[in-house]
Amino acid sequence: MTFNEPELMLGAAIDGLGIGNLLEHEVAAYVESGKLIRILADWTPPFPGFHFYYPSKQQMRPVLAAFLDLIRRRK
């Protein structure tokens, strides 16, 4: 099966229907409880976090500037 939604992929993996490629924070509780196991751990690159790309600070819309300020403060 192929899924576009992580929740569906996670549910299928938990139900034993196959493997899923999900972010670690999405499956951490299930791995800890033993409902899921990690495979190919040696082939999994580290995940440094999400990045936000925006083209220029010169003509940034106020709503985007406010959003970026909010995200920066939540670190």
C-alpha atoms as a printed R data frame, in Angstrom:
   type eleno elety resid chain resno      x      y      z
1  ATOM     1    CA   MET     A     1  0.000  0.000  0.000
2  ATOM     2    CA   THR     A     2  1.040  3.566 -0.561
3  ATOM     3    CA   PHE     A     3 -0.176  6.378  1.651
4  ATOM     4    CA   ASN     A     4 -0.021 10.148  1.485
5  ATOM     5    CA   GLU     A     5 -0.996 10.558  5.131
6  ATOM     6    CA   PRO     A     6  1.390  9.631  7.959
7  ATOM     7    CA   GLU     A     7 -1.521  8.645 10.220
8  ATOM     8    CA   LEU     A     8 -2.706  6.025  7.728
9  ATOM     9    CA   MET     A     9  0.823  4.704  7.241
10 ATOM    10    CA   LEU     A    10  1.303  4.490 10.999
11 ATOM    11    CA   GLY     A    11 -1.990  2.656 11.458
12 ATOM    12    CA   ALA     A    12 -1.131  0.144  8.747
13 ATOM    13    CA   ALA     A    13  2.295 -0.506 10.277
14 ATOM    14    CA   ILE     A    14  0.795 -0.989 13.751
15 ATOM    15    CA   ASP     A    15 -1.770 -3.388 12.291
16 ATOM    16    CA   GLY     A    16  1.061 -5.432 10.766
17 ATOM    17    CA   LEU     A    17  0.242 -4.639  7.149
18 ATOM    18    CA   GLY     A    18  3.774 -3.629  6.203
19 ATOM    19    CA   ILE     A    19  6.525 -1.152  6.983
20 ATOM    20    CA   GLY     A    20  6.342  2.612  7.163
21 ATOM    21    CA   ASN     A    21  8.787  5.439  6.657
22 ATOM    22    CA   LEU     A    22  7.826  7.904  9.369
23 ATOM    23    CA   LEU     A    23  9.495 10.591 11.429
24 ATOM    24    CA   GLU     A    24 10.937  9.436 14.728
25 ATOM    25    CA   HIS     A    25  8.754 11.707 16.852
26 ATOM    26    CA   GLU     A    26  5.653 10.226 15.193
27 ATOM    27    CA   VAL     A    27  6.508  6.668 16.214
28 ATOM    28    CA   ALA     A    28  8.596  7.054 19.395
29 ATOM    29    CA   ALA     A    29  5.794  5.987 21.758
30 ATOM    30    CA   TYR     A    30  4.985  2.932 19.627
31 ATOM    31    CA   VAL     A    31  8.620  1.859 19.460
32 ATOM    32    CA   GLU     A    32  8.958  2.264 23.241
33 ATOM    33    CA   SER     A    33  5.818  0.199 23.856
34 ATOM    34    CA   GLY     A    34  6.962 -2.532 21.465
35 ATOM    35    CA   LYS     A    35  4.071 -2.067 19.032
36 ATOM    36    CA   LEU     A    36  6.619 -1.133 16.342
37 ATOM    37    CA   ILE     A    37 10.265 -1.985 15.800
38 ATOM    38    CA   ARG     A    38 12.903 -0.003 13.948
39 ATOM    39    CA   ILE     A    39 14.409 -1.583 10.871
40 ATOM    40    CA   LEU     A    40 17.308 -0.320  8.789
41 ATOM    41    CA   ALA     A    41 18.480  1.899 11.667
42 ATOM    42    CA   ASP     A    42 22.003  1.957 10.201
43 ATOM    43    CA   TRP     A    43 20.564  3.428  6.999
44 ATOM    44    CA   THR     A    44 18.553  6.150  8.708
45 ATOM    45    CA   PRO     A    45 20.199  9.573  8.484
46 ATOM    46    CA   PRO     A    46 19.908 11.935 11.442
47 ATOM    47    CA   PHE     A    47 17.079 14.432 11.241
48 ATOM    48    CA   PRO     A    48 18.316 17.920 12.160
49 ATOM    49    CA   GLY     A    49 14.811 19.394 12.171
50 ATOM    50    CA   PHE     A    50 12.524 21.218  9.834
51 ATOM    51    CA   HIS     A    51 13.603 24.219  7.796
52 ATOM    52    CA   PHE     A    52 11.502 27.075  6.549
53 ATOM    53    CA   TYR     A    53 12.433 28.684  3.246
54 ATOM    54    CA   TYR     A    54 11.237 32.103  2.216
55 ATOM    55    CA   PRO     A    55 12.583 34.107 -0.727
56 ATOM    56    CA   SER     A    56 13.493 37.519  0.700
57 ATOM    57    CA   LYS     A    57 13.350 39.679  3.798
58 ATOM    58    CA   GLN     A    58 13.046 42.863  1.719
59 ATOM    59    CA   GLN     A    59  9.374 42.561  0.828
60 ATOM    60    CA   MET     A    60  8.162 40.144  3.475
61 ATOM    61    CA   ARG     A    61  4.442 40.286  4.171
62 ATOM    62    CA   PRO     A    62  3.597 41.202  7.765
63 ATOM    63    CA   VAL     A    63  1.756 37.938  8.354
64 ATOM    64    CA   LEU     A    64  4.846 35.931  7.333
65 ATOM    65    CA   ALA     A    65  7.093 38.090  9.547
66 ATOM    66    CA   ALA     A    66  4.743 37.512 12.497
67 ATOM    67    CA   PHE     A    67  4.725 33.766 11.860
68 ATOM    68    CA   LEU     A    68  8.526 33.623 11.722
69 ATOM    69    CA   ASP     A    69  8.783 35.626 14.952
70 ATOM    70    CA   LEU     A    70  6.412 33.164 16.631
71 ATOM    71    CA   ILE     A    71  8.391 30.141 15.453
72 ATOM    72    CA   ARG     A    72 11.717 31.668 16.532
73 ATOM    73    CA   ARG     A    73 10.364 32.389 20.031
74 ATOM    74    CA   ARG     A    74  9.134 28.791 20.472
75 ATOM    75    CA   LYS     A    75 12.624 27.296 20.153
